[in-house]
Amino acid sequence: MRHSVSIVLGALSGAFVVTATPPLGPPAIHAQTNWRQVRSLKMGRFRTRIEVSSARTVRLYSQLDTSRLTGPELGADSVRAWQAMVFSELDKPTRMQYVLGNAILVQPYAADSATIGFVLTVADTNGISRTVVTDLNGMEEFLDLLAKGAAAATTLTEAELLRLGPVTEKPIALAKHVNFVYPRTARLTGQSGSAIVQFVVDTSGHAKPESITCTQATFKDFADAAMAAVKTMEFTPAELEGHKIEQLVQYPIDFKLNAVLPVKPFEVPTRRGGRR
């Protein structure tokens, strides 16, 4: 089950402040950094949101019960690279821990013989930290939150970064119905199955061919058919403040004989089970 996402509105200021100066010379005026909320996430008692600054950096603001933490500023490029690396290893972690500066620590562990859990720790600028235990779905939501923050930092104009209030977001959606071709051998033998395909949807609404991979499939024929179908799909790209952005998605496809294949737009990424 995916975690619900709640939006927390933040009042942000773009005012200017005058600092004390020596007697001689004019007072120095410094622009105060403006922060805008991009996306928020709730996992039980733990809440967090990512904010983008007018200096094109991002930070996490987190809350666990009554404790509140404001994380250090992070560069968009480092956040994007770290997020992509962790996301690619969620099913099969290669490290005991994944660290992003002094802000985020992710530690995977074996919840049981077939399930991976994650210990997520976030810290503030004073080194105070809070920890939450979550599952695969929770980590996917958290990593998508980071990806949206990094995208906002590199996509929004200077004027948009100085606006007040949260960044407006529009999720990705399937633009039109897709007819899947049922694998011939599977049809003849009466086999049903499924596949999960991962790919990047570009700003034109199409899957980047080099990004298409099958992360899970009942049989190879279903994997091949699913990847072929993705190449013909058309999406309405995700948007931030009206700007189209690329989006990493995972799309589940069910192959069932004598059944209409359901095709529903959804916000992604999403997963079902682990890799096989």
RACORPE-V986439 format. One record per run of one state. SS is the DSSP state (hx for helix, st for strand, lp for the rest). FROM is the first residue (numbers start at 1). TO is the last residue. If there is no record, write none. Layout:
SS:FROM:TO ; SS:FROM:TO
This chain:
lp:1:15 ; st:16:18 ; lp:19:28 ; st:29:31 ; lp:32:34 ; st:35:43 ; lp:44:45 ; st:46:53 ; lp:54:56 ; st:57:64 ; lp:65:66 ; st:67:70 ; lp:71:73 ; st:74:75 ; hx:76:88 ; lp:89:97 ; st:98:100 ; lp:101:103 ; st:104:110 ; lp:111:115 ; st:116:123 ; lp:124:128 ; st:129:134 ; lp:135:135 ; hx:136:155 ; lp:156:157 ; hx:158:161 ; lp:162:168 ; st:169:170 ; lp:171:172 ; st:173:174 ; lp:175:183 ; hx:184:188 ; lp:189:192 ; st:193:201 ; lp:202:206 ; st:207:207 ; lp:208:208 ; hx:209:211 ; lp:212:212 ; st:213:217 ; lp:218:219 ; hx:220:230 ; lp:231:234 ; st:235:236 ; lp:237:237 ; st:238:240 ; lp:241:242 ; st:243:245 ; lp:246:246 ; st:247:255 ; lp:256:276
